[in-house]
């Protein structure tokens, strides 16, 4: 039954419930919630007593299933953990982040803004900044730079105090985000390491490696002509 619930096979779940004695575990509802099968969650809630774990709401939030998050909040007592907002933020599900912020007390961690920044969800970053106190870490700007989200890098630079480390420019170089490198050079002081030139070359970004060598001579690789 756990497997059928995970796959969203409501008729199979019903059949097993009516004709078999093995039953299921709390994982049935957890899995159904994670995969977005609200009809299965409803059935298990009304006809079974195994319940679920906080992982159900956490995973529903991370999967973007607002309807299930609401159902679990309104009908179940297991609740969620900080991971619910963290995961919803990383997925860019602003409506879920807002719902959990307004209706739950578990809060989130700095991982929420870090993850939102990493995946380029600027509106989520803004919401967390203006409505939560957990903030972020230097990984937020570093990950945004590595993934090429220049708008997020700029916003974090303008509105947050955590800053970044050399990982930001190193990561941007690795993936060839020259526009991000230009911004970091003009607006930040952390610079890069010799790894930036090496990783740019590994990534096939010769133009980026050349730019880095010209602007950060200390990062040049001995014996490599650019």
HELIX and SHEET records of a PDB file:
HELIX    1   1 UNK A    2  UNK A    7  1                                   6    
HELIX    2   2 UNK A   10  UNK A   19  1                                  10    
HELIX    3   3 UNK A   27  UNK A   35  1                                   9    
HELIX    4   4 UNK A   38  UNK A   47  1                                  10    
HELIX    5   5 UNK A   54  UNK A   62  1                                   9    
HELIX    6   6 UNK A   66  UNK A   75  1                                  10    
HELIX    7   7 UNK A   83  UNK A   91  1                                   9    
HELIX    8   8 UNK A   94  UNK A  103  1                                  10    
HELIX    9   9 UNK A  111  UNK A  118  1                                   8    
HELIX   10  10 UNK A  122  UNK A  131  1                                  10    
HELIX   11  11 UNK A  138  UNK A  146  1                                   9    
HELIX   12  12 UNK A  150  UNK A  159  1                                  10    
HELIX   13  13 UNK A  166  UNK A  174  1                                   9    
HELIX   14  14 UNK A  178  UNK A  187  1                                  10    
HELIX   15  15 UNK A  194  UNK A  202  1                                   9    
HELIX   16  16 UNK A  206  UNK A  215  1                                  10    
HELIX   17  17 UNK A  217  UNK A  219  5                                   3    
END                                                                             
